Amino acid sequence: MSENRGLCFVLDMKKADIKNGQSWVTREQVAQHFGFSLRTVANLQKRRVLPFLKVGRLVRFNINRCEQALIKFETKSISEM
């Protein structure tokens, strides 16, 4: 059996694209971008807080969409109230 099983994606993960949120990134890259642990990203994914794309076992996140999803959890400081 060949090494190519199912659908293969070749994603260009340039650092500039990740900073601009233009590409789909891995769980590890999301954790690094936001300063979260891998477990936190997995929990947010499981609770459907972070939007993601899943094809088979391949899971990818869009940084811009994740930032928009996390804005809901931003709190105001006491001085802003």
C-alpha positions as semicolon CSV with decimal commas, in nm:
position;residue;x (nm);y (nm);z (nm)
1;M;0,000;0,000;0,000
2;S;0,130;0,346;-0,082
3;E;0,214;0,608;0,177
4;N;-0,053;0,844;0,036
5;R;-0,375;0,766;0,218
6;G;-0,684;0,973;0,152
7;L;-0,667;1,343;0,105
8;C;-0,328;1,513;0,143
9;F;-0,288;1,883;0,213
10;V;0,024;2,080;0,153
11;L;0,003;2,395;0,360
12;D;0,251;2,677;0,329
13;M;0,312;2,785;0,689
14;K;0,516;3,102;0,644
15;K;0,562;3,307;0,961
16;A;0,434;3,623;0,790
17;D;0,115;3,443;0,686
18;I;0,060;3,316;1,041
19;K;0,100;3,667;1,185
20;N;-0,149;3,800;0,929
21;G;-0,388;3,511;0,999
22;Q;-0,393;3,416;0,633
23;S;-0,312;3,047;0,668
24;W;-0,442;2,745;0,851
25;V;-0,215;2,649;1,140
26;T;-0,167;2,357;1,378
27;R;-0,271;2,332;1,742
28;E;0,091;2,388;1,844
29;Q;0,111;2,709;1,641
30;V;-0,214;2,836;1,795
31;A;-0,079;2,764;2,143
32;Q;0,243;2,947;2,065
33;H;0,062;3,244;1,909
34;F;-0,168;3,300;2,209
35;G;0,071;3,179;2,480
36;F;-0,160;2,890;2,576
37;S;-0,066;2,535;2,662
38;L;-0,153;2,257;2,417
39;R;-0,405;2,124;2,668
40;T;-0,581;2,462;2,684
41;V;-0,609;2,476;2,305
42;A;-0,742;2,119;2,301
43;N;-0,999;2,206;2,570
44;L;-1,110;2,520;2,383
45;Q;-1,140;2,312;2,067
46;K;-1,341;2,042;2,246
47;R;-1,578;2,304;2,395
48;R;-1,614;2,456;2,044
49;V;-1,477;2,791;2,159
50;L;-1,208;2,795;1,891
51;P;-1,327;2,740;1,534
52;F;-1,134;2,475;1,345
53;L;-1,129;2,274;1,025
54;K;-1,108;1,897;1,045
55;V;-1,057;1,661;0,753
56;G;-1,002;1,306;0,873
57;R;-0,743;1,339;1,148
58;L;-0,604;1,667;1,013
59;V;-0,703;1,963;1,233
60;R;-0,621;2,324;1,144
61;F;-0,710;2,663;1,289
62;N;-0,730;3,009;1,133
63;I;-0,562;3,266;1,359
64;N;-0,798;3,552;1,265
65;R;-1,107;3,345;1,340
66;C;-0,959;3,226;1,670
67;E;-0,884;3,585;1,773
68;Q;-1,243;3,686;1,692
69;A;-1,378;3,393;1,893
70;L;-1,164;3,482;2,196
71;I;-1,276;3,848;2,200
72;K;-1,601;3,733;2,366
73;F;-1,398;3,640;2,676
74;E;-1,221;3,975;2,710
75;T;-1,299;4,154;3,034
76;K;-1,286;4,523;3,118
77;S;-1,053;4,651;3,384
78;I;-1,198;4,818;3,692
79;S;-1,076;5,159;3,575
80;E;-1,279;5,124;3,252
81;M;-1,606;5,060;3,437
